């Protein structure tokens, strides 16, 4: 049997690698010695720019102080595009670099992973590597990933997400590539770097963490080594996200979210995801909206959709989120998990449905420039029937959908997508 034939029943479960990591306040300050120890000499630095924060300048300064050369690519966009990865790969090869450093959130890390895969295959287009372990060269340039947000956990996972801009503009495509060769060499997570992360961005990235923890916890893979990290990341997010959102200089809250995002990514790294992410990828493909924001809006709807398949797991999630489930039945406690997610979303001030995303909200979330052609023609998120159909079809083709605990068909998923775009969250509480 081929791997593709085995995917649905998941008879063999694989534990994917993690990089070495430095975690904690001040860890970013030793990137120079660490890069030198790893043998870096000429580094391509990939980032969105993080303009106004001074973070990029500080890290590049540390590298150069220790005698290392740097070439800067600071045009990575939110929802990184294929050309971001390819521009990085081209710059790397033109300047005879030997290593990468990415600085930022998942966009910077994912574009860098894509660039590394392209470099390892003599400049082949990154879009050729969509899917599972499609790269043919197991070795690619070494990579230090420095995170400035508590969200994707891309610095520790084998996944990277790219928007394919070569497709028909009326049917944009965003995909996940999973590749063991894409794992970073060293991850650096320093909560001090999160201080400059804006409030709305902190909240939305935090819901990416909640999705990363909850989806492997109820995934049909049911991968035991992932479950502990998954439920602990949910607990940490519930305890720290609101504090980190409304007081960005609360070091304890920032550090709590740092650990939450890190172990949540380690949970999904082998435990799988689900249609929270599939809906988010589709929405970003069509409207270039922020991944964490999409996850936040989709999450309560997908939890409600999946409840009946995993009542006990969702009851455990409610407890992890601080709900006193002592006198509840399992089903009541599972319902309480959805209510807790809605409360957290509202406490963080996040829009409640996709069509609530205004152009102003959208623009605030962008890290770069050059949105997709579809976005240029549709700058406001639409919930019309054609959009719902298109998004649903994109969801059904997403790599994350296979691990969703409830079977996904057009007929079952379309109402979830429709509610995510147009529905009232209070409907889920009745």
Helices and strands as residue ranges (DSSP letters): H 3-7, E 20-23, G 27-30, H 31-37, E 42-47, H 55-65, E 69-73, H 82-94, E 99-104, H 106-120, G 126-129, E 131-132, E 142-147, E 159-164, G 169-171, E 173-178, G 180-182, E 186-189, G 191-196, H 199-218, H 224-246, H 251-271, H 275-287, H 291-306, G 307-309, H 311-320, H 330-347, G 354-356, H 359-365, H 373-377, H 385-396, G 399-403, H 410-422, G 425-429
